[in-house]
């Protein structure tokens, strides 16, 4: 069901009156767009930057988006933390002329605190499916690069048994990666898996930064836990070092009080609370969606996802979309900081492959 901005306004105003993020869509930056992190007039945008962006360097543009988000977030809160989920190949740059020449994307790596790998050992494609050796070797080279550059490596493996979960935790532990074994992905990850109910490397210490994190819990959808206070109190009973949640609990954002409750383990020590944010797709059920929006209207909304027709790929370099995400007091990032979140996990980075592939799904390109 489409959630229109106007219908959400009264509840949001009651919950977080001082915070503008959830009250209105961000105003577009008229006459400007961003190319590789720089603002340029619209009439200087390269040909092809309209509907397809065919002539744009999409890998560099998605890196630039993450870097701009990081820069803005740190201008609002210096210790706000950024995790880039998926697409670890963004850690490297490929020479435009000689594709065999690869160098570290240092500016990108300096803008984030860590990476999160989807399905490193299990479930990259299908839950419970081991990762093929050649693919695994390629990803491990990138995660090793991340470690050498002092980035924290977090892993979400998707497993179908307690045995696979145990193997996932063991293999990630050997490489000193912080991991979580899940039995579902996306919004279907709506409860703590039985085989991950007790945190691996559980500890009584307070957690103040990502290097302190020994384990984490990732929740795709929290609405099944009842009211916000019921959800936050239920999560308060566990001892995970980090909890990653959707900012929305059902149709309303988590209150600052709920976020504050989440910040304490059952044993009383403090922990980190992050929100996950998809920067590559727009959802018809989110607060910013306006009446009349659909594929092609506005022009930066492109084809829906194959497995979720209510989520649409966006031209992530478009200034109107970027203004929804960061850069002003109406933006998503501003709202997360105002609500008390310690950091954000940026999802949807793989959207750049869709545009490189000429509008072909990533699955079809491989």
ABEGO torsion letter per residue (X at the ends): XBBBAAAAAAAAAAABAABAAAABBBBBBBGBBBBGGBBBBAAABBBGABAAGAABBAAAAAAAAAAAAAAAAAAABAABBBBBBEGAAAABBBBAABAABBBBBAAAAAABABBBBBGAABGAABBGBBBBAAAAAAAAAAAAAAAAAGBBBBBBBBBABAAAAAAAAAAAAAAGBBBBBBABBEAABABBBAAAABBBGBBABBBABAAABABBBBBABAAAAEBAAAAAAAAAABABABBBBBABBEABBBBAAAAAAAABBAAGBBBBBBBBBBAABBBAABAABBBGBBBGOBAABBBBBAABAABBBBBAABAAAAAAABGBAABAAAAAAAAGBABBBBBGAAAAAAAAAGGBBAAAAX
